[in-house]
Amino acid sequence: MARDAKLDLLHRIPLFSGLDRHQIERLGQLAEEVDVPAGKVLIRQGDRGGDLMVLASGQVSVERDGALLRTLGSGEFFGEIALVDGGPRTATITTREPSRLVVLGHREFHAMMDEFPEVASRILATMADRIRTLDAQAGH
């Protein structure tokens, strides 16, 4: 994808929409774009994880212990919990249709968290909400 198209794509993602042009350009240096087919397991529950993934387009299913928890669509992200705490992945994520992902590796994710506090706040708030939802579903 051309550089300008990549920057436009990043800016359209709600997680990054509050960033200015300079910040989007920096994020473009950190992030990689990946196209994946339907049915691809992106994250497997229990594995060690090293990437934050943002859906630029497409849809994924989120399963825990074989049960469908939710479906995520364009603009939503996943993989942040294992990146923040260094623990195993909490769910299995599989593409439901061909999807385009913006991927930030471990080093890039932490650089983004340091450089863009507004993005870090959104990620942490979403992560806290997901953990509470999992606790509620587990009966805690």
PyMOL commands that set and color helices and strands:
alter all, ss='L'
color gray80, all
select helices_A, chain A and resi 3-12+14-16+21-30+80-85+106-115+117-137
alter helices_A, ss='H'
color red, helices_A
select strands_A, chain A and resi 32-36+41-43+51-57+59-64+67-73+77-78+92-95+99-105
alter strands_A, ss='S'
color yellow, strands_A
deselect
rebuild
show_as cartoon
